[in-house]
């Protein structure tokens, strides 16, 4: 896990990548009662530990692939030719039958904000998925208090409120 600037060092979350989610007494949740104690983050962290597949739909976008990382409020999905980092609260998640196991990506940030900061630091060209199927394309110049600044190919700076960013789409298979 990557510690984010301005945050206390993180400790592994319940159900961290590679760990099976546990119930309140440390046991593996089983049946309906056990599943009812899990958060969506717990479920996706468990899927990421195995590289299980999902299909997501959000704001006019849809995508499917293997869950390769998950944090407290997002999951990273690797599909054919691209990866998407999707906010948990922005999508409808369909869990597909398992395929071949895929290892989780190492050093994934715990939060969506941390992920945006990572992409900014790396200078990755991204497509920010926005509501109604809109996209903002460019490099993340800054992750501010309540918005993201994206520099597009014409060197214009776009200010996008953080709450409008549903997902980050990248045309690379790397973490």
Phi, psi and omega in degrees: 000141179263130175280137183264147178304138177080006179240152175293152178305137184275155173246155182304131179283155173303129181077029179301160182309130179091348177255144174284139177299148180234154176280184184299334180260013178088358181273158177289131181291135178226155178066181183297318181297319180292318180293332183290347178270353184271144171271166175299324177299316178302314182298313183289328174297321177295316178298320181296327179296337179249347184075029179295162187260148176222164170233129182239149175229130182203133172044043180085003178247156171214153184197149177222151178167192181273134175285118184250345177201155176208142176241197182288337184221015178205166171221146178256130184238131177255119178244198181284105175082358177205164176236147178229135175252111190246130175296134182300320184277002183256357190226161167259128188251125173249122179270121185266163176302144183298145173251203177296143181296142178235135179288148177290155176285137180282159172054044177274136178299157181280335183235161177297321177300316178298323177295317176299318178296322178297314179297324178296313181297326181277348181069027182290134172283127185228165169243119176273120178279126182242167179303158178064022176081004180287156178227146168243122186248134177157200178254139179285114181276326181200147171248104184268185183303314185230008181207167176244135174260125181243129175263119183274182184295338178269011180064026172273146176261126177255133175255116184241121177304137182305321181296341179274345182278109181273327184197162173244126182247131178228146183266046179216152180268004181274157181294000000 
